[in-house]
């Protein structure tokens, strides 16, 4: 699976999530989901800056001025949505 972030930000054209694409078989480069990060209502995604995979978790830098955080997500299983895991 290939995960892709976008500049994001506010406005209609801002994409504030991660898209997941297939990297295997006949479905290579097929969009699996445009909303791979499953977040609770208390978390606002804005201007995602970077992703890092470690310890079976995906860490995402949420980089807007008002949302400067690092979020952790459990690795996905179909339907390819990553569940938010609070960092303590």
C-alpha positions in Angstrom: 0.0 0.0 0.0 1.2 3.5 -0.9 0.1 6.3 1.4 0.0 9.9 0.0 -0.4 13.2 1.9 -1.4 16.5 0.4 -0.8 20.1 1.3 -4.2 20.4 2.9 -5.2 23.6 4.6 -8.6 25.3 4.7 -10.9 25.9 1.9 -12.7 23.7 -0.6 -9.5 22.5 -2.3 -7.7 21.5 0.9 -7.2 17.7 1.3 -6.6 17.0 5.0 -6.3 13.2 5.0 -4.1 10.5 3.5 -5.0 8.6 0.4 -4.1 4.9 0.1 -3.2 3.2 -3.2 -2.8 -0.4 -4.1 0.8 -1.5 -4.9 0.2 -5.1 -5.8 -1.4 -7.4 -8.4 -3.9 -6.3 -11.1 -5.1 -3.4 -8.9 -1.7 -1.7 -8.9 -2.1 2.1 -8.4 -5.8 1.8 -7.7 -7.1 4.2 -5.2 -8.2 2.2 -2.1 -9.5 5.1 -0.1 -9.1 8.9 -0.1 -9.8 9.0 3.7 -7.3 6.5 5.1 -7.0 8.2 8.5 -10.0 7.5 10.8 -10.0 10.2 13.5 -12.3 11.0 16.4 -14.3 14.3 16.3 -11.8 15.8 18.8 -8.9 15.5 16.3 -8.7 18.0 13.4 -6.4 17.1 10.5 -4.8 20.1 8.8 -1.7 20.4 6.6 -0.3 16.9 7.1 3.5 17.3 6.9 5.1 13.9 7.2 4.5 10.2 7.9 6.8 7.7 9.6 6.2 3.9 10.1 7.6 2.4 13.3 6.5 -0.3 15.8 3.5 -1.2 13.7 2.2 2.3 14.0 1.9 5.1 11.4 2.9 8.5 12.9 1.6 11.6 11.1 2.8 15.2 11.6 -0.3 17.4 11.7 1.4 20.7 10.8 -1.0 23.7 10.8 -0.3 26.5 13.2 -3.4 25.7 15.3 -3.0 21.9 15.0 0.7 21.3 15.6 0.7 17.6 16.8 2.1 14.2 16.1 -0.7 11.6 15.7 -0.4 7.8 15.9 -2.5 5.4 13.9 -2.8 1.6 14.0 -1.9 -0.2 10.8 -4.9 -0.8 8.5 -6.7 -3.9 7.5 -9.3 -3.8 4.7 -11.1 -1.4 4.2 -7.8 0.4 4.6 -8.6 2.8 7.3 -6.1 3.6 10.0 -7.5 4.0 13.5 -6.2 6.9 15.7 -4.3 5.9 18.8 -3.9 8.6 21.5 -0.2 9.2 22.5 0.3 9.7 26.2 
